[in-house]
Amino acid sequence: MECIFQLRDGKQIRVRTRDTDDVENLEWGSAVPYVQEFLAKNRKSTSFFYGEFSMRLYCFFQLQGEIAGTYESFMDMLGGLGCTGKIFEEDPAQTFLNDLDDSCLDILRANFIPECVVKHDACHFPWEDQSYDLVLSDFNNLTLPRAVGEYQDFLTGMFDHADKYVIITECSIFHLKYGERSYENYERLMGVSFPHTHEGFFIAVRDWYRTLYPDWWLTNIEYFSASAYFMFRKEDRPLRTRYNSRDDMEANRPIRLDPVPSELTFPDDYIGQS
Ligand SMILES: C[S@@+](CC[C@H](N)C(=O)[O-])C[C@H]1O[C@@H](n2cnc3c(N)ncnc32)[C@H](O)[C@@H]1O
């Protein structure tokens, strides 16, 4: 089974899984490999692809627009299907990707220089002396408690081995929709009070990360209802946050090029084949 789509810059991503039956019979759960989950969600409806998935890529495009032309070497620690890899790729020979899952690695090797694709547990990445202008991790489930819990060493490795930029996916904002109690939990964790708004939260988070990584400044946050994308620089700049709505994203979403099962419904302006 496969899905082919084109990013707004014309680069195409072909996602395929070796074993079709895996996707036909999938039950949702955390153990499902990312490729299979992606294909299965796309098989059931177009809303994931044109909704949350497109929003995520749009936020990454926004961040890339901020730093285009200012970096060369780039390490994507959780390479996945290679979308963030393609969005941030400046020099193919200096674009490196890592993943632990073999079906992701197949896709990454088909879309990038195979020697630049590596397989390591990102939580114990063998950095040695290497560093990169940009280090990025598109986490599934990073929140503030995990930043000082299970992902602390992972993040420290990223900050220690990035020369200019660190970009992370941060989902704490998703929990803020549960209201006051979530804000209070984050206040307790960070040891400060702040206005119970997204902006108030982000400013507190910026200061909190400064205490963890004093050489780094959180300078850009792109976000939508489900997730936020943090960019840190080794340079003091005021924080700039941008909320992205579906309308902002609409003209920039990826285009599906593969034939999609006929029982699915399409948005009116669907461009791919059917
Ligand atoms: C949200 S996806 C990344 C998507 C990617 N940014 C893209 O554009 O396609 C997270 C990826 O992390 C990988 N992953 C999860 N735990 C990992 C680990 N400990 N080490 C390396 N990769 C891991 C998964 O296989 C999955 O492909």
The ligand as an SDF file (V2000), in Angstrom:
LIG
                    3D

 27 29  0  0  0  0  0  0  0  0999 V2000
    6.0870   12.0370   14.3650 C   0  0  0  0  0  0  0  0  0  0  0  0
    7.1350   10.9150   13.5800 S   0  0  0  0  0  0  0  0  0  0  0  0
    8.2270   11.9660   12.7180 C   0  0  0  0  0  0  0  0  0  0  0  0
    7.6610   12.4390   11.4150 C   0  0  0  0  0  0  0  0  0  0  0  0
    8.6480   13.1470   10.5560 C   0  0  0  0  0  0  0  0  0  0  0  0
    8.9940   14.4460   11.0950 N   0  0  0  0  0  0  0  0  0  0  0  0
    8.1420   13.3010    9.1410 C   0  0  0  0  0  0  0  0  0  0  0  0
    8.1860   14.4100    8.6180 O   0  0  0  0  0  0  0  0  0  0  0  0
    7.7060   12.3240    8.5500 O   0  0  0  0  0  0  0  0  0  0  0  0
    8.1350   10.2830   14.8600 C   0  0  0  0  0  0  0  0  0  0  0  0
    9.1450    9.2460   14.3870 C   0  0  0  0  0  0  0  0  0  0  0  0
    9.9930    8.9010   15.4850 O   0  0  0  0  0  0  0  0  0  0  0  0
   10.4010    7.5710   15.3340 C   0  0  0  0  0  0  0  0  0  0  0  0
   10.8780    7.1280   16.6560 N   0  0  0  0  0  0  0  0  0  0  0  0
   10.1410    6.9380   17.7670 C   0  0  0  0  0  0  0  0  0  0  0  0
   10.9290    6.6030   18.8030 N   0  0  0  0  0  0  0  0  0  0  0  0
   12.2100    6.6010   18.3230 C   0  0  0  0  0  0  0  0  0  0  0  0
   13.4790    6.3640   18.9180 C   0  0  0  0  0  0  0  0  0  0  0  0
   13.5980    6.0560   20.2100 N   0  0  0  0  0  0  0  0  0  0  0  0
   14.5850    6.4730   18.1500 N   0  0  0  0  0  0  0  0  0  0  0  0
   14.4850    6.8040   16.8460 C   0  0  0  0  0  0  0  0  0  0  0  0
   13.2870    7.0330   16.2200 N   0  0  0  0  0  0  0  0  0  0  0  0
   12.1800    6.9340   16.9540 C   0  0  0  0  0  0  0  0  0  0  0  0
    9.1700    6.8590   14.8210 C   0  0  0  0  0  0  0  0  0  0  0  0
    9.5190    5.6720   14.1190 O   0  0  0  0  0  0  0  0  0  0  0  0
    8.5590    7.9160   13.9010 C   0  0  0  0  0  0  0  0  0  0  0  0
    8.9730    7.7020   12.5850 O   0  0  0  0  0  0  0  0  0  0  0  0
  1  2  1  0
  2  3  1  0
  2 10  1  0
  3  4  1  0
  4  5  1  0
  5  6  1  0
  5  7  1  0
  7  8  2  0
  7  9  1  0
 10 11  1  0
 11 12  1  0
 11 26  1  0
 12 13  1  0
 13 14  1  0
 13 24  1  0
 14 15  1  0
 14 23  1  0
 15 16  2  0
 16 17  1  0
 17 18  1  0
 17 23  2  0
 18 19  1  0
 18 20  2  0
 20 21  1  0
 21 22  2  0
 22 23  1  0
 24 25  1  0
 24 26  1  0
 26 27  1  0
M  CHG  2   2   1   9  -1
M  END
$$$$
